[in-house]
Amino acid sequence: KKIRFSWTYPEEEALKGYQIFRSDMPSGEFKMIGTTAKKSFEDAYLEDGKEYFYRIKKIYANGLLSDFSNVFSCVTDAVPTSVNDFEAVSDLARKIELRWTIPPRDKDIARFVIYRTDSSEGSYEELKKLSGFKKTYTDSGLPDNTTYYYKIKSIDKFGLESELSREIFATTKDIPKTSLNLTAESRLPRKVRLSYFYEIKEQHISEVM
């Protein structure tokens, strides 16, 4: 949202300062936006990702002004791109894995912020801040067979924030069904025989005999 620039001029004894002019187009109308006694200027409260054009006039001690300088331009930093390839992995035991990639055009990402809610219509709350080098996150310690919804945004080193990503969701793994129709056969020598039938809901079930 701001631009800093500097320039050089041959030293002149009777020089008082400089007038700074700006335009949205190289051939447009240039309006004065400020003055400075230094050979540098900061233009603030600008739009992100926009090119601005400038010209400078010297102010002499007697109040006279020089001609315009040449036209030069500067561009403000663009807002980071929204993370579009945000994915969540379901059917994991008490956790959900989140994955994403860094948009190619965004070279200055400083961190990512992940938000979560337990309802698609619910209010999102911040879940985790991560380094801009991270591309995965595991949301662990979750209840079984529970769905969570997520969004993510990126923030660059200048503090500019992307829009929130699209909503994604995933569900944690359900617990296996408990045994059904358990029967015990007694009056056997030094043992009891157990028989049971169970419904297989999960693909992998361990049996302890």
C-alpha positions as CSV (number, residue, x, y, z in Angstrom):
1,K,0.0,0.0,0.0
2,K,3.0,2.3,-0.3
3,I,5.9,3.1,-2.5
4,R,9.4,4.5,-1.6
5,F,11.7,6.0,-4.2
6,S,14.8,8.1,-4.3
7,W,16.7,10.1,-7.0
8,T,19.9,12.0,-7.6
9,Y,20.4,15.6,-8.9
10,P,23.6,17.6,-9.3
11,E,24.2,19.6,-6.1
12,E,22.8,23.1,-6.4
13,E,23.4,25.7,-3.6
14,A,20.1,27.5,-4.0
15,L,17.9,24.4,-3.9
16,K,15.1,24.4,-1.2
17,G,13.4,21.1,-1.9
18,Y,11.3,19.1,-4.3
19,Q,7.6,18.8,-5.4
20,I,6.3,15.3,-6.1
21,F,3.6,14.7,-8.7
22,R,1.7,11.5,-9.4
23,S,-0.6,10.1,-12.1
24,D,-2.4,6.8,-12.8
25,M,-1.2,6.9,-16.4
26,P,2.1,7.9,-18.0
27,S,0.4,10.5,-20.2
28,G,-2.3,11.5,-17.7
29,E,-2.7,14.5,-15.5
30,F,0.0,14.7,-12.8
31,K,-1.2,16.1,-9.5
32,M,1.1,17.3,-6.7
33,I,1.0,14.9,-3.7
34,G,3.7,16.4,-1.5
35,T,7.0,18.1,-1.0
36,T,10.3,17.0,0.6
37,A,13.7,18.5,1.3
38,K,15.3,15.1,0.9
39,K,16.1,13.2,-2.3
40,S,13.6,10.5,-1.3
41,F,9.9,10.2,-0.8
42,E,7.3,7.7,0.5
43,D,3.8,7.6,-1.1
44,A,1.4,5.8,1.2
45,Y,-2.3,4.6,1.3
46,L,-2.1,3.2,-2.3
47,E,-3.9,0.3,-3.9
48,D,-2.2,-3.1,-3.8
49,G,-0.7,-4.4,-7.1
50,K,-1.1,-1.2,-9.0
51,E,1.4,0.8,-11.1
52,Y,1.8,4.6,-10.4
53,F,3.7,7.2,-12.4
54,Y,5.7,10.1,-11.0
55,R,7.4,13.3,-11.9
56,I,9.5,15.7,-9.8
57,K,10.1,19.5,-9.8
58,K,13.0,21.2,-8.0
59,I,12.1,24.1,-5.7
60,Y,14.7,26.9,-5.6
61,A,15.3,29.2,-2.6
62,N,13.7,32.1,-4.4
63,G,10.5,30.1,-4.9
64,L,10.9,29.4,-8.6
65,L,10.3,25.9,-9.9
66,S,12.3,23.8,-12.4
67,D,10.7,21.9,-15.3
68,F,9.3,18.5,-14.7
69,S,11.7,15.5,-14.5
70,N,11.2,12.5,-16.7
71,V,8.3,10.2,-16.0
72,F,9.1,7.1,-13.9
73,S,6.9,4.4,-12.4
74,C,6.7,2.1,-9.4
75,V,4.3,-0.8,-8.6
76,T,2.9,-1.6,-5.2
77,D,3.1,-5.2,-3.9
78,A,0.1,-7.4,-5.0
79,V,-2.2,-9.2,-2.6
80,P,-1.2,-12.9,-2.4
81,T,-3.3,-15.3,-4.5
82,S,-5.9,-17.4,-2.8
83,V,-4.9,-21.0,-2.1
84,N,-7.1,-23.0,-4.5
85,D,-5.6,-26.5,-4.3
86,F,-6.4,-27.0,-0.6
87,E,-7.2,-30.7,0.2
88,A,-8.2,-32.7,3.2
89,V,-7.7,-36.5,3.7
90,S,-10.5,-38.4,5.4
91,D,-10.8,-41.8,7.1
92,L,-7.7,-41.4,9.3
93,A,-7.8,-42.5,13.0
94,R,-8.6,-39.4,15.1
95,K,-6.9,-37.0,12.7
96,I,-7.3,-35.1,9.4
97,E,-4.4,-34.3,7.1
98,L,-4.5,-31.0,5.2
99,R,-2.4,-30.4,2.1
100,W,-1.8,-27.4,-0.2
101,T,0.7,-25.9,-2.6
102,I,2.1,-22.4,-2.7
103,P,0.8,-20.4,-5.7
104,P,3.7,-20.0,-8.2
105,R,3.4,-16.2,-8.5
106,D,3.6,-15.6,-4.7
107,K,7.3,-15.5,-3.9
108,D,7.1,-13.6,-0.6
109,I,4.7,-15.8,1.5
110,A,5.6,-15.5,5.2
111,R,3.0,-17.7,6.7
112,F,-0.3,-19.6,6.3
113,V,-3.3,-19.4,8.7
114,I,-5.7,-22.4,8.9
115,Y,-9.3,-22.0,10.1
116,R,-11.7,-24.7,11.2
117,T,-15.4,-25.2,12.1
118,D,-17.4,-28.3,12.9
119,S,-20.4,-27.2,10.7
120,S,-20.5,-25.9,7.2
121,E,-22.8,-23.1,8.4
122,G,-20.7,-22.5,11.5
123,S,-18.3,-19.7,12.5
124,Y,-14.7,-20.4,11.5
125,E,-12.1,-20.0,14.2
126,E,-8.3,-19.8,13.8
127,L,-6.7,-23.2,14.2
128,K,-3.1,-22.8,13.4
129,K,-0.4,-20.4,12.1
130,L,2.3,-22.0,10.0
131,S,5.5,-21.0,8.3
132,G,5.3,-20.0,4.6
133,F,7.4,-23.0,3.7
134,K,4.9,-25.5,5.1
135,K,2.6,-27.4,2.7
136,T,0.9,-29.8,5.1
137,Y,-0.7,-29.9,8.5
138,T,-2.2,-32.7,10.6
139,D,-5.1,-31.8,12.8
140,S,-4.9,-34.5,15.5
141,G,-6.6,-35.5,18.7
142,L,-10.1,-35.5,17.1
143,P,-13.1,-37.5,17.9
144,D,-14.0,-40.6,15.9
145,N,-16.4,-40.4,12.9
146,T,-16.6,-36.5,13.1
147,T,-16.6,-34.1,10.2
148,Y,-14.6,-30.8,10.2
149,Y,-14.5,-28.0,7.7
150,Y,-11.4,-25.9,6.8
151,K,-10.3,-22.8,5.1
152,I,-6.8,-21.3,4.6
153,K,-5.2,-18.0,3.7
154,S,-1.7,-16.8,3.0
155,I,0.1,-13.7,4.3
156,D,3.2,-12.2,2.7
157,K,6.2,-10.6,4.3
158,F,4.6,-7.1,4.0
159,G,1.5,-8.3,5.9
160,L,-0.8,-8.5,2.9
161,E,-3.4,-11.2,3.2
162,S,-5.0,-13.4,0.5
163,E,-8.7,-14.1,0.4
164,L,-9.8,-17.3,2.3
165,S,-9.7,-20.4,0.2
166,R,-12.7,-22.5,-0.7
167,E,-14.2,-24.6,2.0
168,I,-13.1,-28.2,2.3
169,F,-14.0,-30.9,4.7
170,A,-13.0,-34.4,5.9
171,T,-14.3,-37.0,8.4
172,T,-12.2,-39.0,10.9
173,K,-12.3,-42.8,10.9
174,D,-15.2,-44.5,12.5
175,I,-14.6,-47.2,15.2
176,P,-15.2,-50.8,14.3
177,K,-18.6,-52.4,15.2
178,T,-18.6,-54.2,18.6
179,S,-19.1,-58.0,18.7
180,L,-22.6,-59.4,18.3
181,N,-24.2,-62.6,19.5
182,L,-21.5,-63.6,21.9
183,T,-22.0,-67.1,23.4
184,A,-19.9,-69.1,25.9
185,E,-19.6,-72.9,26.0
186,S,-18.8,-74.2,29.5
187,R,-18.1,-77.6,31.0
188,L,-15.0,-78.1,28.9
189,P,-11.7,-79.3,30.4
190,R,-9.7,-76.3,31.6
191,K,-11.2,-73.9,29.1
192,V,-14.2,-71.9,27.9
193,R,-15.0,-71.7,24.2
194,L,-16.3,-68.3,23.0
195,S,-18.3,-68.0,19.8
196,Y,-19.4,-64.7,18.3
197,F,-20.5,-63.0,15.1
198,Y,-19.8,-59.4,14.2
199,E,-20.6,-57.0,11.4
200,I,-17.5,-55.9,9.4
201,K,-17.7,-52.1,8.9
202,E,-14.0,-51.5,8.7
203,Q,-11.6,-53.2,6.3
204,H,-9.1,-54.1,8.9
205,I,-10.2,-55.7,12.2
206,S,-7.9,-57.3,14.7
207,E,-9.2,-60.3,16.7
208,V,-7.8,-61.1,20.1
209,M,-8.3,-64.7,21.0
